[in-house]
């Protein structure tokens, strides 16, 4: 199934909605049935029938088919956020008394779920340095039911050898989950490497326009049905038809956006690497990255998320740099058409030390490269770095 077919045709039965080129938004909470027998079929299998939009909706179903195909998965569920997708995958996979093994620095709300919430229900999580696959094996026990991966992560971009971890897990009957938001389905294919479940914050590259919050979970038919019958329907963290339509629209331009973003990011990285006021650039596709060989092995291309460590001696200098930027918006998230910055210092109180114990230095600033011209972004970075 080729990429253009997935993005432009898959799931779009245009003859059923008057041959409209863009699919309609089925803004209906409920769907009627002409007979009791038909209604009985719908209520017994809401995953595959239009019965109540909390379970399935025609607009959302088009999106599900496209995202599943992009990831090479049998099926997909769409959620109201990436955090909801990950939480549903985890909750469907464990019960009281089980262990989870997770990478050391996952997304903050994944960490909160595993570290703070699940222990209340008797589920223990062991966090390991995922850059060495041996650390996963060392952390496994007879109670381990799930391994949670995030490759690369979204701040310092550590990766895991997905094929090696998948092989290790399958030999022991352990389920695997990988957050693939950084790479997008175009640049990394965890399911092809043996991973069981792949999650996305669809807010990021899949949407691409910073106008929708959403999540996706891709897996086999059997796993998706298990998640659907359990946390998906129970918690009700579904995606609205309007948001599904926005994501379908966003997917149309995914390849060209990712190509432009990668090309611009490469130019920005070259500038930053040579700048005397930059201590370090974090980016998986740098040849100086200790995991560069793994990047080449399991990633098909680059995205636009990178971090820089400024060569400064105070948080005040970091703030001067960030405040001076004019073409980068200062905010959370990433993956849209616009370029963004996220300073680590913003999550610490004013007056915090530059090097807090046990964490990243507050001189680290994350950049998300958008669709602006590279020269414009480089000039903006240059003038802001002059403030240092």
C-alpha positions as a Markdown table, in Angstrom:
| # | Residue | x | y | z |
|---|---|---|---|---|
| 1 | Unk | 0.0 | 0.0 | 0.0 |
| 2 | Unk | 1.7 | 3.2 | -1.1 |
| 3 | Unk | 1.9 | 6.3 | 0.9 |
| 4 | Unk | -0.1 | 8.6 | -1.4 |
| 5 | Unk | -2.9 | 6.0 | -1.4 |
| 6 | Unk | -3.0 | 5.9 | 2.4 |
| 7 | Unk | -3.1 | 9.7 | 2.7 |
| 8 | Unk | -5.5 | 10.4 | -0.1 |
| 9 | Unk | -7.8 | 7.4 | -0.6 |
| 10 | Unk | -7.7 | 4.8 | 2.2 |
| 11 | Unk | -11.0 | 4.6 | 4.1 |
| 12 | Unk | -12.6 | 7.4 | 2.0 |
| 13 | Unk | -15.6 | 5.8 | 0.4 |
| 14 | Unk | -16.6 | 9.0 | -1.4 |
| 15 | Unk | -19.5 | 7.5 | -3.2 |
| 16 | Unk | -21.2 | 7.0 | 0.2 |
| 17 | Unk | -21.1 | 10.7 | 0.9 |
| 18 | Unk | -22.1 | 12.2 | -2.4 |
| 19 | Unk | -18.5 | 12.1 | -3.8 |
| 20 | Unk | -17.3 | 14.9 | -1.6 |
| 21 | Unk | -13.5 | 15.1 | -2.0 |
| 22 | Unk | -13.0 | 15.9 | 1.7 |
| 23 | Unk | -14.9 | 13.5 | 4.0 |
| 24 | Unk | -17.7 | 15.0 | 6.0 |
| 25 | Unk | -17.6 | 15.5 | 9.7 |
| 26 | Unk | -20.2 | 13.1 | 11.1 |
| 27 | Unk | -21.1 | 15.3 | 14.1 |
| 28 | Unk | -23.5 | 12.8 | 15.6 |
| 29 | Unk | -23.4 | 11.3 | 19.0 |
| 30 | Unk | -25.7 | 8.4 | 18.1 |
| 31 | Unk | -26.6 | 6.3 | 15.1 |
| 32 | Unk | -30.1 | 4.9 | 14.4 |
| 33 | Unk | -31.0 | 1.3 | 13.4 |
| 34 | Unk | -34.0 | 0.2 | 11.3 |
| 35 | Unk | -34.5 | -3.1 | 13.2 |
| 36 | Unk | -33.9 | -4.6 | 16.6 |
| 37 | Unk | -31.7 | -7.2 | 15.0 |
| 38 | Unk | -29.4 | -4.5 | 13.5 |
| 39 | Unk | -29.2 | -2.7 | 16.7 |
| 40 | Unk | -28.3 | -5.9 | 18.5 |
| 41 | Unk | -25.3 | -6.3 | 16.1 |
| 42 | Unk | -24.2 | -2.8 | 16.7 |
| 43 | Unk | -24.3 | -3.0 | 20.5 |
| 44 | Unk | -22.5 | -6.3 | 20.6 |
| 45 | Unk | -19.5 | -5.0 | 18.5 |
| 46 | Unk | -19.2 | -1.2 | 18.8 |
| 47 | Unk | -15.6 | -1.3 | 17.6 |
| 48 | Unk | -16.7 | -2.3 | 14.1 |
| 49 | Unk | -20.1 | -0.6 | 14.0 |
| 50 | Unk | -21.4 | 2.9 | 14.2 |
| 51 | Unk | -23.5 | 2.8 | 17.4 |
| 52 | Unk | -22.4 | 5.5 | 19.8 |
| 53 | Unk | -19.6 | 8.0 | 18.9 |
| 54 | Unk | -17.8 | 7.2 | 22.2 |
| 55 | Unk | -17.0 | 3.9 | 20.6 |
| 56 | Unk | -16.8 | 4.5 | 16.9 |
| 57 | Unk | -17.6 | 7.3 | 14.5 |
| 58 | Unk | -17.4 | 7.3 | 10.6 |
| 59 | Unk | -15.0 | 10.3 | 10.5 |
| 60 | Unk | -12.8 | 8.9 | 13.3 |
| 61 | Unk | -12.8 | 5.5 | 11.5 |
| 62 | Unk | -11.3 | 7.0 | 8.3 |
| 63 | Unk | -8.5 | 8.4 | 10.4 |
| 64 | Unk | -8.0 | 5.1 | 12.3 |
| 65 | Unk | -7.4 | 3.3 | 9.0 |
| 66 | Unk | -4.9 | 5.8 | 7.8 |
| 67 | Unk | -2.8 | 5.9 | 11.0 |
| 68 | Unk | -2.8 | 2.1 | 11.3 |
| 69 | Unk | -1.6 | 1.8 | 7.7 |
| 70 | Unk | 1.1 | 4.4 | 8.2 |
| 71 | Unk | 2.4 | 2.4 | 11.1 |
| 72 | Unk | 2.1 | -1.0 | 9.4 |
| 73 | Unk | -0.4 | -2.1 | 12.0 |
| 74 | Unk | -3.6 | -4.1 | 11.7 |
| 75 | Unk | -5.7 | -1.6 | 13.6 |
| 76 | Unk | -5.6 | 1.7 | 15.5 |
| 77 | Unk | -7.6 | 3.6 | 18.2 |
| 78 | Unk | -7.7 | 7.4 | 18.4 |
| 79 | Unk | -7.8 | 9.2 | 21.7 |
| 80 | Unk | -8.3 | 12.7 | 23.0 |
| 81 | Unk | -4.5 | 13.0 | 23.8 |
| 82 | Unk | -1.3 | 11.1 | 23.5 |
| 83 | Unk | -1.3 | 10.6 | 27.3 |
| 84 | Unk | -4.6 | 8.9 | 27.0 |
| 85 | Unk | -3.4 | 6.5 | 24.4 |
| 86 | Unk | -0.3 | 5.5 | 26.4 |
| 87 | Unk | -2.4 | 5.2 | 29.6 |
| 88 | Unk | -5.0 | 2.9 | 27.9 |
| 89 | Unk | -2.2 | 0.7 | 26.4 |
| 90 | Unk | -0.6 | 0.3 | 29.9 |
| 91 | Unk | -3.8 | -0.3 | 31.8 |
| 92 | Unk | -4.9 | -2.9 | 29.3 |
| 93 | Unk | -1.6 | -4.7 | 29.7 |
| 94 | Unk | -1.2 | -5.0 | 33.5 |
| 95 | Unk | -3.0 | -5.9 | 36.7 |
| 96 | Unk | -2.2 | -5.8 | 40.4 |
| 97 | Unk | 1.0 | -7.6 | 41.3 |
| 98 | Unk | 2.6 | -7.1 | 37.8 |
| 99 | Unk | 5.9 | -5.3 | 37.0 |
| 100 | Unk | 6.5 | -2.8 | 34.2 |
| 101 | Unk | 10.0 | -1.9 | 32.9 |
| 102 | Unk | 10.3 | 1.6 | 31.4 |
| 103 | Unk | 13.0 | 3.7 | 29.9 |
| 104 | Unk | 14.6 | 6.1 | 32.4 |
| 105 | Unk | 13.4 | 9.4 | 30.9 |
| 106 | Unk | 10.0 | 9.0 | 29.4 |
| 107 | Unk | 7.4 | 11.7 | 28.6 |
| 108 | Unk | 6.4 | 13.4 | 31.9 |
| 109 | Unk | 2.9 | 12.1 | 32.0 |
| 110 | Unk | 4.0 | 8.6 | 31.2 |
| 111 | Unk | 6.3 | 8.8 | 34.1 |
| 112 | Unk | 3.6 | 10.1 | 36.4 |
| 113 | Unk | 1.3 | 7.2 | 35.4 |
| 114 | Unk | 3.9 | 4.6 | 36.0 |
| 115 | Unk | 5.7 | 6.1 | 39.0 |
| 116 | Unk | 2.8 | 7.7 | 40.9 |
| 117 | Unk | -0.6 | 6.3 | 39.9 |
| 118 | Unk | -0.1 | 2.6 | 39.1 |
| 119 | Unk | 1.6 | 1.8 | 42.5 |
| 120 | Unk | -1.8 | 2.6 | 44.1 |
| 121 | Unk | -3.1 | -0.5 | 42.3 |
| 122 | Unk | -0.2 | -2.8 | 43.0 |
| 123 | Unk | 1.7 | -2.3 | 39.8 |
| 124 | Unk | 5.5 | -1.7 | 40.2 |
| 125 | Unk | 7.7 | 0.1 | 37.6 |
| 126 | Unk | 11.4 | -0.3 | 37.2 |
| 127 | Unk | 13.1 | 2.5 | 35.3 |
| 128 | Unk | 16.3 | 1.6 | 33.3 |
| 129 | Unk | 18.8 | 3.2 | 31.1 |
| 130 | Unk | 17.4 | 2.0 | 27.7 |
| 131 | Unk | 20.5 | 2.8 | 25.7 |
| 132 | Unk | 21.9 | -0.6 | 26.7 |
| 133 | Unk | 19.5 | -3.5 | 25.9 |
| 134 | Unk | 21.1 | -5.6 | 28.6 |
| 135 | Unk | 19.6 | -3.3 | 31.2 |
| 136 | Unk | 16.1 | -4.4 | 30.2 |
| 137 | Unk | 17.0 | -8.0 | 30.6 |
| 138 | Unk | 18.5 | -7.4 | 34.0 |
| 139 | Unk | 15.3 | -5.7 | 35.2 |
| 140 | Unk | 12.9 | -8.4 | 34.1 |
| 141 | Unk | 11.2 | -10.7 | 36.6 |
| 142 | Unk | 8.5 | -13.4 | 36.5 |
| 143 | Unk | 6.1 | -10.6 | 37.2 |
| 144 | Unk | 7.1 | -8.4 | 34.3 |
| 145 | Unk | 4.2 | -7.9 | 31.8 |
| 146 | Unk | 5.1 | -4.8 | 29.9 |
| 147 | Unk | 8.1 | -2.9 | 28.6 |
| 148 | Unk | 7.6 | 0.8 | 27.8 |
| 149 | Unk | 9.9 | 2.5 | 25.3 |
| 150 | Unk | 10.2 | 6.0 | 23.9 |
| 151 | Unk | 12.7 | 6.1 | 21.1 |
| 152 | Unk | 14.0 | 8.7 | 20.7 |
| 153 | Unk | 12.6 | 10.6 | 23.8 |
| 154 | Unk | 11.6 | 14.2 | 23.3 |
| 155 | Unk | 14.2 | 16.2 | 25.2 |
| 156 | Unk | 17.6 | 14.5 | 24.9 |
| 157 | Unk | 16.7 | 11.9 | 22.3 |
| 158 | Unk | 18.1 | 8.7 | 23.8 |
| 159 | Unk | 17.1 | 5.6 | 21.8 |
| 160 | Unk | 16.6 | 2.0 | 22.4 |
| 161 | Unk | 17.4 | -0.9 | 20.1 |
| 162 | Unk | 13.8 | -1.7 | 19.3 |
| 163 | Unk | 14.5 | -5.0 | 17.5 |
| 164 | Unk | 16.7 | -6.3 | 20.4 |
| 165 | Unk | 14.1 | -5.3 | 23.1 |
| 166 | Unk | 11.3 | -6.9 | 21.0 |
| 167 | Unk | 13.2 | -10.1 | 20.7 |
| 168 | Unk | 13.9 | -10.2 | 24.4 |
| 169 | Unk | 10.3 | -9.5 | 25.3 |
| 170 | Unk | 8.7 | -12.0 | 22.9 |
| 171 | Unk | 10.9 | -14.8 | 24.2 |
| 172 | Unk | 9.3 | -14.2 | 27.6 |
| 173 | Unk | 5.8 | -13.4 | 26.6 |
| 174 | Unk | 6.1 | -9.7 | 27.6 |
| 175 | Unk | 4.2 | -7.0 | 25.7 |
| 176 | Unk | 6.0 | -4.0 | 24.4 |
| 177 | Unk | 4.9 | -0.4 | 23.9 |
| 178 | Unk | 6.8 | 2.3 | 22.0 |
| 179 | Unk | 6.1 | 6.0 | 21.9 |
| 180 | Unk | 6.9 | 6.9 | 18.3 |
| 181 | Unk | 5.9 | 10.6 | 18.4 |
| 182 | Unk | 9.4 | 12.0 | 17.8 |
| 183 | Unk | 10.1 | 10.1 | 14.6 |
| 184 | Unk | 6.5 | 9.9 | 13.1 |
| 185 | Unk | 5.4 | 6.8 | 11.2 |
| 186 | Unk | 7.4 | 8.1 | 8.2 |
| 187 | Unk | 10.8 | 7.9 | 9.9 |
| 188 | Unk | 10.5 | 4.9 | 12.2 |
| 189 | Unk | 8.5 | 1.6 | 12.1 |
| 190 | Unk | 8.5 | 0.0 | 15.5 |
| 191 | Unk | 6.0 | -2.7 | 14.6 |
| 192 | Unk | 8.2 | -3.9 | 11.7 |
| 193 | Unk | 10.9 | -4.3 | 14.3 |
| 194 | Unk | 8.7 | -6.5 | 16.5 |
| 195 | Unk | 7.2 | -4.0 | 18.9 |
| 196 | Unk | 3.6 | -4.9 | 19.9 |
| 197 | Unk | 2.0 | -1.5 | 20.4 |
| 198 | Unk | 3.0 | 2.0 | 19.0 |
| 199 | Unk | 1.6 | 5.2 | 20.5 |
| 200 | Unk | 1.7 | 8.7 | 19.2 |
| 201 | Unk | 0.9 | 12.2 | 20.4 |
| 202 | Unk | -1.0 | 13.0 | 17.3 |
| 203 | Unk | -0.9 | 16.6 | 18.4 |
| 204 | Unk | 2.6 | 16.7 | 17.0 |
| 205 | Unk | 3.6 | 15.8 | 13.5 |
| 206 | Unk | 0.5 | 13.8 | 12.5 |
| 207 | Unk | -1.7 | 16.9 | 13.1 |
| 208 | Unk | 1.0 | 19.4 | 12.2 |
| 209 | Unk | -1.0 | 22.6 | 12.6 |
| 210 | Unk | -1.1 | 23.1 | 16.4 |
| 211 | Unk | -4.9 | 23.1 | 16.4 |
| 212 | Unk | -5.8 | 19.7 | 17.8 |
| 213 | Unk | -4.8 | 17.6 | 20.8 |
| 214 | Unk | -5.0 | 13.8 | 20.0 |
| 215 | Unk | -3.4 | 10.5 | 20.5 |
| 216 | Unk | -3.1 | 7.2 | 18.6 |
| 217 | Unk | -2.5 | 3.6 | 19.5 |
| 218 | Unk | -1.6 | 1.1 | 16.8 |
| 219 | Unk | -1.4 | -2.7 | 17.3 |
| 220 | Unk | -2.8 | -6.0 | 16.2 |
| 221 | Unk | -6.6 | -6.5 | 15.9 |
| 222 | Unk | -6.5 | -8.6 | 19.1 |
| 223 | Unk | -4.7 | -6.0 | 21.2 |
| 224 | Unk | -6.8 | -3.2 | 19.9 |
| 225 | Unk | -10.0 | -5.1 | 20.7 |
| 226 | Unk | -8.7 | -5.8 | 24.2 |
| 227 | Unk | -7.9 | -2.1 | 24.7 |
| 228 | Unk | -11.2 | -1.1 | 23.3 |
| 229 | Unk | -13.3 | -3.3 | 25.5 |
| 230 | Unk | -11.3 | -2.2 | 28.6 |
| 231 | Unk | -9.8 | 1.3 | 29.2 |
| 232 | Unk | -11.0 | 2.9 | 25.9 |
| 233 | Unk | -14.7 | 2.4 | 26.5 |
| 234 | Unk | -14.4 | 2.6 | 30.3 |
| 235 | Unk | -12.5 | 5.9 | 30.5 |
| 236 | Unk | -14.1 | 7.5 | 27.4 |
| 237 | Unk | -11.1 | 9.4 | 26.3 |
| 238 | Unk | -12.2 | 9.3 | 22.7 |
| 239 | Unk | -11.4 | 11.7 | 19.8 |
| 240 | Unk | -14.2 | 14.0 | 18.6 |
| 241 | Unk | -15.2 | 13.9 | 14.9 |
| 242 | Unk | -14.2 | 17.5 | 14.4 |
| 243 | Unk | -10.7 | 16.8 | 15.7 |
| 244 | Unk | -10.5 | 13.6 | 13.6 |
| 245 | Unk | -11.3 | 15.6 | 10.5 |
| 246 | Unk | -8.5 | 18.1 | 11.3 |
| 247 | Unk | -6.1 | 15.3 | 11.7 |
| 248 | Unk | -7.1 | 13.8 | 8.3 |
| 249 | Unk | -6.5 | 17.2 | 6.8 |
| 250 | Unk | -3.1 | 17.4 | 8.6 |
| 251 | Unk | -2.0 | 13.9 | 7.3 |
| 252 | Unk | -2.5 | 15.0 | 3.7 |
| 253 | Unk | 0.7 | 17.1 | 3.9 |
| 254 | Unk | 2.7 | 14.9 | 6.3 |
| 255 | Unk | 5.4 | 13.8 | 3.8 |
| 256 | Unk | 6.1 | 17.3 | 2.5 |
| 257 | Unk | 6.1 | 18.8 | 5.9 |
| 258 | Unk | 8.5 | 16.3 | 7.3 |
| 259 | Unk | 10.8 | 16.7 | 4.3 |
| 260 | Unk | 10.9 | 20.5 | 4.7 |
| 261 | Unk | 11.3 | 20.3 | 8.4 |
| 262 | Unk | 14.2 | 17.8 | 8.2 |
| 263 | Unk | 16.0 | 19.9 | 5.6 |
| 264 | Unk | 15.6 | 23.1 | 7.6 |
| 265 | Unk | 16.6 | 21.4 | 10.9 |
| 266 | Unk | 19.8 | 20.1 | 9.3 |
| 267 | Unk | 20.9 | 23.6 | 8.3 |
| 268 | Unk | 20.0 | 25.0 | 11.7 |
| 269 | Unk | 22.0 | 22.2 | 13.4 |
| 270 | Unk | 25.1 | 23.0 | 11.3 |
| 271 | Unk | 24.9 | 26.7 | 12.4 |
| 272 | Unk | 24.4 | 25.8 | 16.1 |
| 273 | Unk | 27.2 | 23.2 | 16.2 |
| 274 | Unk | 29.7 | 25.8 | 15.1 |
| 275 | Unk | 28.5 | 28.6 | 17.3 |
| 276 | Unk | 30.9 | 29.5 | 20.2 |
| 277 | Unk | 28.0 | 30.1 | 22.6 |
| 278 | Unk | 26.6 | 26.6 | 22.2 |
| 279 | Unk | 28.0 | 24.0 | 24.6 |
| 280 | Unk | 26.2 | 21.0 | 23.1 |
| 281 | Unk | 23.6 | 20.1 | 20.5 |
| 282 | Unk | 21.3 | 17.2 | 21.1 |
| 283 | Unk | 20.1 | 15.6 | 17.9 |
| 284 | Unk | 19.9 | 11.9 | 16.9 |
| 285 | Unk | 21.2 | 12.5 | 13.4 |
| 286 | Unk | 24.5 | 14.1 | 14.4 |
| 287 | Unk | 27.5 | 11.9 | 13.6 |
| 288 | Unk | 28.9 | 12.8 | 17.0 |
| 289 | Unk | 25.8 | 11.3 | 18.7 |
| 290 | Unk | 27.0 | 8.2 | 20.6 |
| 291 | Unk | 23.9 | 6.3 | 19.2 |
| 292 | Unk | 24.4 | 7.5 | 15.6 |
| 293 | Unk | 24.8 | 4.0 | 14.3 |
| 294 | Unk | 21.5 | 3.0 | 15.9 |
| 295 | Unk | 19.9 | 6.0 | 14.4 |
| 296 | Unk | 21.0 | 4.9 | 11.0 |
| 297 | Unk | 19.9 | 1.4 | 11.6 |
| 298 | Unk | 16.3 | 1.9 | 12.7 |
| 299 | Unk | 15.3 | 5.4 | 11.6 |
| 300 | Unk | 14.4 | 6.2 | 8.0 |
| 301 | Unk | 14.8 | 10.0 | 8.3 |
| 302 | Unk | 15.0 | 13.0 | 10.6 |
| 303 | Unk | 12.5 | 15.3 | 12.3 |
| 304 | Unk | 12.8 | 18.8 | 13.6 |
| 305 | Unk | 13.1 | 18.4 | 17.3 |
| 306 | Unk | 16.5 | 19.2 | 18.9 |
| 307 | Unk | 17.9 | 20.7 | 22.0 |
| 308 | Unk | 20.8 | 23.0 | 22.7 |
| 309 | Unk | 22.8 | 23.6 | 25.8 |
| 310 | Unk | 23.9 | 27.2 | 26.0 |
| 311 | Unk | 27.4 | 28.1 | 27.2 |
| 312 | Unk | 26.3 | 30.4 | 30.0 |
| 313 | Unk | 26.9 | 30.9 | 33.7 |
| 314 | Unk | 23.5 | 31.9 | 34.9 |
| 315 | Unk | 19.8 | 31.3 | 34.3 |
| 316 | Unk | 19.4 | 35.0 | 33.7 |
| 317 | Unk | 21.5 | 34.6 | 30.5 |
| 318 | Unk | 19.3 | 31.7 | 29.3 |
| 319 | Unk | 16.2 | 33.9 | 29.8 |
| 320 | Unk | 17.8 | 36.8 | 27.9 |
| 321 | Unk | 18.4 | 34.4 | 24.9 |
| 322 | Unk | 14.9 | 33.0 | 25.0 |
| 323 | Unk | 13.2 | 36.4 | 25.4 |
| 324 | Unk | 15.2 | 37.8 | 22.5 |
| 325 | Unk | 14.0 | 35.3 | 20.0 |
| 326 | Unk | 11.4 | 36.8 | 17.5 |
| 327 | Unk | 10.7 | 33.9 | 15.1 |
| 328 | Unk | 10.4 | 31.1 | 17.7 |
| 329 | Unk | 7.3 | 31.0 | 19.8 |
| 330 | Unk | 7.9 | 30.1 | 23.5 |
| 331 | Unk | 5.5 | 27.3 | 24.4 |
| 332 | Unk | 5.1 | 23.6 | 25.1 |
| 333 | Unk | 4.6 | 20.8 | 22.5 |
| 334 | Unk | 6.2 | 20.6 | 19.1 |
| 335 | Unk | 5.7 | 19.3 | 15.6 |
| 336 | Unk | 3.5 | 22.0 | 14.1 |
| 337 | Unk | 4.1 | 24.4 | 11.2 |
| 338 | Unk | 5.6 | 27.0 | 13.5 |
| 339 | Unk | 9.0 | 27.0 | 15.2 |
| 340 | Unk | 9.0 | 26.8 | 18.9 |
| 341 | Unk | 11.3 | 26.9 | 22.0 |
| 342 | Unk | 10.9 | 25.3 | 25.3 |
| 343 | Unk | 13.4 | 26.3 | 28.0 |
| 344 | Unk | 14.0 | 23.8 | 30.8 |
| 345 | Unk | 14.3 | 26.7 | 33.1 |
| 346 | Unk | 10.6 | 27.5 | 32.8 |
| 347 | Unk | 9.7 | 24.5 | 35.0 |
| 348 | Unk | 11.9 | 25.7 | 37.8 |
| 349 | Unk | 11.2 | 28.7 | 40.2 |
| 350 | Unk | 13.0 | 31.9 | 39.5 |
| 351 | Unk | 16.4 | 31.9 | 41.2 |
| 352 | Unk | 17.0 | 28.1 | 40.8 |
| 353 | Unk | 20.6 | 27.1 | 40.3 |
| 354 | Unk | 21.9 | 26.6 | 36.8 |
| 355 | Unk | 22.8 | 22.9 | 37.6 |
| 356 | Unk | 20.0 | 21.4 | 39.8 |
| 357 | Unk | 20.9 | 18.0 | 41.3 |
| 358 | Unk | 19.9 | 15.0 | 39.3 |
| 359 | Unk | 18.5 | 16.8 | 36.3 |
| 360 | Unk | 19.3 | 18.6 | 33.1 |
| 361 | Unk | 21.1 | 21.9 | 33.4 |
| 362 | Unk | 18.8 | 24.9 | 33.1 |
| 363 | Unk | 20.9 | 26.0 | 30.2 |
| 364 | Unk | 19.1 | 23.4 | 28.0 |
| 365 | Unk | 16.5 | 24.8 | 25.5 |
| 366 | Unk | 14.5 | 22.6 | 23.2 |
| 367 | Unk | 13.8 | 23.8 | 19.6 |
| 368 | Unk | 11.1 | 22.6 | 17.3 |
| 369 | Unk | 11.8 | 23.5 | 13.8 |
| 370 | Unk | 8.8 | 24.4 | 11.7 |
| 371 | Unk | 8.2 | 25.4 | 8.1 |
| 372 | Unk | 9.9 | 28.8 | 8.1 |
| 373 | Unk | 12.9 | 29.5 | 5.9 |
| 374 | Unk | 16.2 | 28.2 | 7.4 |
| 375 | Unk | 17.9 | 31.5 | 6.9 |
| 376 | Unk | 15.2 | 33.3 | 8.8 |
| 377 | Unk | 15.5 | 31.0 | 11.8 |
| 378 | Unk | 19.3 | 31.0 | 11.8 |
| 379 | Unk | 19.4 | 34.8 | 11.7 |
| 380 | Unk | 17.0 | 34.9 | 14.7 |
| 381 | Unk | 19.1 | 32.4 | 16.7 |
| 382 | Unk | 22.2 | 34.4 | 15.8 |
| 383 | Unk | 20.8 | 37.7 | 17.1 |
| 384 | Unk | 19.4 | 36.1 | 20.3 |
| 385 | Unk | 22.8 | 34.3 | 21.0 |
| 386 | Unk | 24.4 | 37.8 | 20.7 |
| 387 | Unk | 22.5 | 38.6 | 23.9 |
| 388 | Unk | 24.7 | 36.2 | 25.8 |
